Amino acid sequence: MTDLEGSISAARATWNRKTVGSQRSNSEAGTLEYFEQIRAYRYGYETPFIQSFFQFSEISGQRVLEIGVGQGIDGVEMARNGALYSGIDVTEAHLNLTRQNFANHTLPLTLFHGDLLRTDVGAPYDVVYSFGVIHHISAEEEYLRHVRANVLKPGGRLMIAVYSKYSVFNAYMIATWLLKGRSCRLDDWRSQVAELSEPGSPVTIKIRSRREVQRMLERCGFTVERYAKRGFVQAYVPIVGKRLSPNGAVLTALGSLLGWYHCFICR
Ligand SMILES: C[S@@+](CC[C@H](N)C(=O)[O-])C[C@H]1O[C@@H](n2cnc3c(N)ncnc32)[C@H](O)[C@@H]1O
């Protein structure tokens, strides 16, 4: 098995067992309430910056391909804003949930199942969007080069968010790993904490500085147009955190220093 096949099979095993964000809902999977609870947590608490940073309100009429669709929450939001949306994922459970989420809103949808490098996705696209995914792919540079050469229109945009090394959440994972006596590899521990993977079966997980990610993007032929570091939640601030607005000035400023996501818009 190649590294890429290994990372895809680990992703499938982890997210087919427990779909991303499903712990945020106590409703039956696939129902309107189920997606609404996951959406409320995503945009109301954990990552409220997504729609504004990635300018979903200006996406009308654009052909968008999302890599790694999850529950289809961002996809539905883009489609509601008029995007001509397609998605690709390797995890059957995520494709099924995304299909259900779009059906609940009677929105049009095209989905592809499999590895982007071996799938005809009906290119070209105006936008390739991928939130919290590229860092789980062992051959991410190959993916990015393929996106630039074969998936995006000339002048099209790549919009991604990836994990940040200098972040409270990464410090928390390292501290808890040290406290627990380093009984497994750090990457395995981080995968268990961040992705809820089974002990001993981690997904690929790369956690890097802004400079490391930006250099990789440039090596793959992209020019960064917009960057922000975000992802600092109320729970990180003891006592007064609950009083701070999830998308307000204080948590945004803290996020720009120690947030969990590097967000990039590139040409
Ligand atoms: C952490 S989840 C993020 C999902 C969603 N973008 C979100 O923010 O909730 C990672 C997603 O990437 C998908 N994934 C992992 N490797 C992939 C690959 N090589 N190609 C496409 N999707 C992949 C997983 O199946 C999963 O849906």
The ligand as an ORCA input file, in Angstrom:
! r2SCAN-3c Opt
* xyz 0 1
  C     -11.868     16.484      9.616
  S     -12.961     16.066      8.309
  C     -13.420     17.699      7.745
  C     -14.730     17.658      7.009
  C     -15.343     19.015      6.686
  N     -14.578     19.724      5.675
  C     -15.484     19.825      7.916
  O     -14.827     20.862      8.060
  O     -16.253     19.410      8.792
  C     -11.895     15.491      7.040
  C     -12.650     15.100      5.794
  O     -11.726     14.860      4.739
  C     -12.060     13.658      4.088
  N     -10.856     13.154      3.444
  C      -9.751     12.617      4.000
  N      -8.851     12.280      3.048
  C      -9.401     12.636      1.867
  C      -8.977     12.559      0.513
  N      -7.792     12.033      0.179
  N      -9.802     13.019     -0.448
  C     -11.007     13.561     -0.122
  N     -11.469     13.656      1.136
  C     -10.676     13.200      2.116
  C     -12.636     12.810      5.195
  O     -13.411     11.741      4.733
  C     -13.475     13.847      5.927
  O     -14.725     14.047      5.292
*
